Amino acid sequence: MVDQLESTDRAQLTVPLLPLPGGVVVPGMVVTIAVESDEAKAAIAAAADADDRLVLVPKVGDRYATVGTLAHIDSHDRLRGGRKGILVRGLSRAVIGTGATGSGDATWVRVDPVLDDVDPDDVADLTRDYRAIITGILEHRGAGRTLSTAIEEITDPGQLADTAVYSPDVDLAQKVEVLETLDVTVRLEKVTAWAREVLAELDVRSKIRADVGESMEKRQREYILREQLKAIRTELREMGAGPAEDDDGQDYRTRVAEAALPDDVRTFVTKEIDRLERTSEQSPEQSWIRTWLDRILELPWGERSDDNLDLDRARGVLDADHTGLEEVKDRLIEQLAVRKLRIERGLDAASEPVASSSPLADWPADTDTDTETGPDTPTGTPEPGAEPTDDNPPVGDPVEDEQPRGRRGSGAILALVGPPGVGKTSLGESVARALGRRFVRVALGGVRDEAEIRGHRRTYVGAQPGRIARAMTEAGSMNPVVLLDEIDKVGGDYRGDPSAALLEVLDPAQNHTFRDHYLEVDLDLSDVLFIATANVLETIPGPLLDRLEVVTLDGYTDAEKVTIARDHLLTRQLTNAGLSLDEVEITDEVLRHVVEGWTREAGVRQLERQLAKLTRKAAVRIAAGDPAPIVVEDPSALLGRQKVFREDATDRVDVPGVATGLAVTGVGGDVLFVETARLDDDGGKGSLHLTGQLGDVMQESATIALSFLRSHAEELQLDGTALGGRFHVHFPAGAIPKDGPSAGVTMTTALASLVTGRKVRAGVGMTGEVTLQGKVLPIGGVKQKVLAAHRSGLDTVLLPKRNEADIDDVPESVRDAMTIHFVEDVRDVLSLALEPVE
Ligand SMILES: Nc1ncnc2c1ncn2[C@@H]1O[C@H](COP(=O)(O)OP(=O)(O)OP(=O)(O)O)[C@@H](O)[C@H]1O
């Protein structure tokens, strides 16, 4: 192998080897090397026998580089301190070959000199990049022009790459790599990559330095300016000239002067501005006070919209927005009429300026609830957080008080109660529109904390005003329509009772001085038109319910839904889908099919969603080139398979032991199937196993049902032995908690059906509470239940006799379509509901 090399490479030389432990010499480099070790001395002495040439081989760790630099000793020097040195010039790279023998003690090696071999044009891009990067680095380093000019002047690509060994960013191992990389292109690529990293890092560093520098500078400048400002102010004060205030404070003073604040609020706010100016800028209190001032000034003080009390117009707006709901609209119009009359007769002071102080001093205030708002305080605002004290006694007798309570006591608060999607929220919006007032909605669902309503005290971290005050800000006027949504879903816990705060909000005797804990000033809410909504009455806290005038919205019949869809929902959804009204054709009959086959609800929310889907699909078709109008004949083509099958109700009762009950759930009326089974004989005791998440009252009514049947077995001609077994009673939709006594008749019927083997007639739904004697007592939610029965395809309904009057609420079309029996005794239920003995 060695022989072969010798024969092919004539230029092979044998030269002494000088190890270089700390550096790399590249071709073209001229450098002085100190000669200290014996090895070096021997190598230099031996070089005389090789035309003053030797090979410099760098050493990294224990390893010698595989490539060295063939160098020529230009002169022998004496270095400082008398040491010997040589001045060498790098000639070329040399691949180190095998050891050889030679003169003196030196190590002789065979080397293959290698010259760079590249066409500069082939690496033009690389060289340009590398130059640019290096120039960038040198600029960052603040190196003088000379260095970059020197780099510019190197035209040979290999040499250019070799300059890397001069760089402080390249370590010894990398320098050796430069030397060992014989291929110029590869060498250039390597050094470019390294340099690029260095440049990127320098860029980031300098950006950070610049940013830091800037903010430091700004802070210093600010500090100096502030100090100067202080000095100027002091000087001015000493000269007796203004202004002495902080600019900030001045700014707030201007805003306060411009805002229509009630007098007491103004006094209080001014005090706070004084405090702001006294507070040191470093203190966190500054920002608290500022935030507080901003919140106060954001409130729409003195802003009110003029009521439009034209009743015909109002009715027109309500009618335009909502189909049907005549009774509810009548009630709303009545309220507006009362309001109008009171104003016309001067009983209300709607036209007087809104101020929370003076005019109220004449009225006795009612302080029977636990609030901090004492009687009106014409002399200014009580200290923040003042509790009611004995010096602050209630005036007048709250119970006997026959005086009008508030200034604008315009009657009770309307509460719209009904299942989801029947239009409660949108009615509220309509009322606002009819009156020409702003509208805001306050969602109360899940509010557990009094502070949510009334705000946190200012000392509390992250404190903010409560929802009522925020709603006023949002409304931008002091007389908006505020919809208190889901008032049945507020609950109290250890954090206080939100309903107590709501009581105060809704009480005309108190709400002209509603005090938010955060704001600490009185807010006059007496001009606000509050409307509450709820899904169910039962969970509205009692005292709150007392203040409400309940109007129920029980849901719609299928025919009503079709009209609503036609008049409102379809138009809206077509517009949403970017279609014009004539681009989709759908008959009432098909709409009805959608209602029946794809929705199951008391309201129209699912219906609206289905219509949205339908119009979207139609829009896709039109966009894809189908000719308009799209005629909808079979909704399943657009909505997918039918989801709701109403024959359900008749199928389910096809075996003895199952009866159909009517119930009111959170989503409106619904039918429930009571299933019963006899498990085993329990020795004549007659016991019950109940499933389906039944509440206490429901469990008791199951016991009553069984006891009634057992105690009247003989009279009812029931098999007494069969009744002595263990029964399982289940209410399907097992995951939904249910309670209430109104399933009494249904359970009695199901059990009677089971023990007699007589099936319950298909199409019969029932509701009513049962006593141990078998009396049927009245229940609630008649309209919702009858509508649900109708919706589910039942044709006969059994209701308690004492609910007879409620049936008037049910639309005539539904009444006509169904047979309704009123029953006083559960025996009548059994004879009407059970099929005859086979
Ligand atoms: N009688 C109606 N006429 C026209 N549109 C109606 C009618 N009833 C309901 N809608 C529409 O149905 C949608 C749902 O109504 P809304 O959101 O007001 O229901 P809600 O009773 O407030 O329900 P929730 O209790 O869930 O808040 C709204 O788009 C509303 O405009």
The ligand as an SDF file (V2000), in Angstrom:
LIG
                    3D

 31 33  0  0  0  0  0  0  0  0999 V2000
  -93.5570   33.0440   19.6670 N   0  0  0  0  0  0  0  0  0  0  0  0
  -92.3980   33.2090   19.0240 C   0  0  0  0  0  0  0  0  0  0  0  0
  -92.3730   33.9010   17.8840 N   0  0  0  0  0  0  0  0  0  0  0  0
  -91.2090   34.0690   17.2330 C   0  0  0  0  0  0  0  0  0  0  0  0
  -90.0290   33.6020   17.6230 N   0  0  0  0  0  0  0  0  0  0  0  0
  -90.0010   32.9080   18.7560 C   0  0  0  0  0  0  0  0  0  0  0  0
  -91.1680   32.6790   19.5150 C   0  0  0  0  0  0  0  0  0  0  0  0
  -90.8360   31.9750   20.6050 N   0  0  0  0  0  0  0  0  0  0  0  0
  -89.5180   31.7790   20.5220 C   0  0  0  0  0  0  0  0  0  0  0  0
  -89.0040   32.3240   19.4380 N   0  0  0  0  0  0  0  0  0  0  0  0
  -87.5950   32.2960   19.0160 C   0  0  0  0  0  0  0  0  0  0  0  0
  -86.9980   31.1390   19.5350 O   0  0  0  0  0  0  0  0  0  0  0  0
  -85.6720   31.3660   19.9350 C   0  0  0  0  0  0  0  0  0  0  0  0
  -85.4460   30.9380   21.3610 C   0  0  0  0  0  0  0  0  0  0  0  0
  -86.0680   31.8720   22.2120 O   0  0  0  0  0  0  0  0  0  0  0  0
  -85.4020   32.4400   23.5320 P   0  0  0  0  0  0  0  0  0  0  0  0
  -83.9340   32.3520   23.4780 O   0  0  0  0  0  0  0  0  0  0  0  0
  -85.9980   33.7400   23.8110 O   0  0  0  0  0  0  0  0  0  0  0  0
  -85.9210   31.3520   24.5210 O   0  0  0  0  0  0  0  0  0  0  0  0
  -85.9360   31.3760   26.0900 P   0  0  0  0  0  0  0  0  0  0  0  0
  -87.3200   31.0340   26.4800 O   0  0  0  0  0  0  0  0  0  0  0  0
  -85.3690   32.6180   26.6030 O   0  0  0  0  0  0  0  0  0  0  0  0
  -85.0310   30.1520   26.4170 O   0  0  0  0  0  0  0  0  0  0  0  0
  -84.0190   29.9690   27.6650 P   0  0  0  0  0  0  0  0  0  0  0  0
  -84.8660   29.7060   28.8540 O   0  0  0  0  0  0  0  0  0  0  0  0
  -83.2370   28.7590   27.2590 O   0  0  0  0  0  0  0  0  0  0  0  0
  -83.2230   31.2180   27.7420 O   0  0  0  0  0  0  0  0  0  0  0  0
  -85.4230   32.8310   19.7210 C   0  0  0  0  0  0  0  0  0  0  0  0
  -84.7390   32.9650   18.5210 O   0  0  0  0  0  0  0  0  0  0  0  0
  -86.8140   33.4240   19.6290 C   0  0  0  0  0  0  0  0  0  0  0  0
  -86.8220   34.5680   18.8250 O   0  0  0  0  0  0  0  0  0  0  0  0
  1  2  1  0
  2  3  1  0
  2  7  2  0
  3  4  2  0
  4  5  1  0
  5  6  2  0
  6  7  1  0
  6 10  1  0
  7  8  1  0
  8  9  2  0
  9 10  1  0
 10 11  1  0
 11 12  1  0
 11 30  1  0
 12 13  1  0
 13 14  1  0
 13 28  1  0
 14 15  1  0
 15 16  1  0
 16 17  2  0
 16 18  1  0
 16 19  1  0
 19 20  1  0
 20 21  2  0
 20 22  1  0
 20 23  1  0
 23 24  1  0
 24 25  2  0
 24 26  1  0
 24 27  1  0
 28 29  1  0
 28 30  1  0
 30 31  1  0
M  END
$$$$
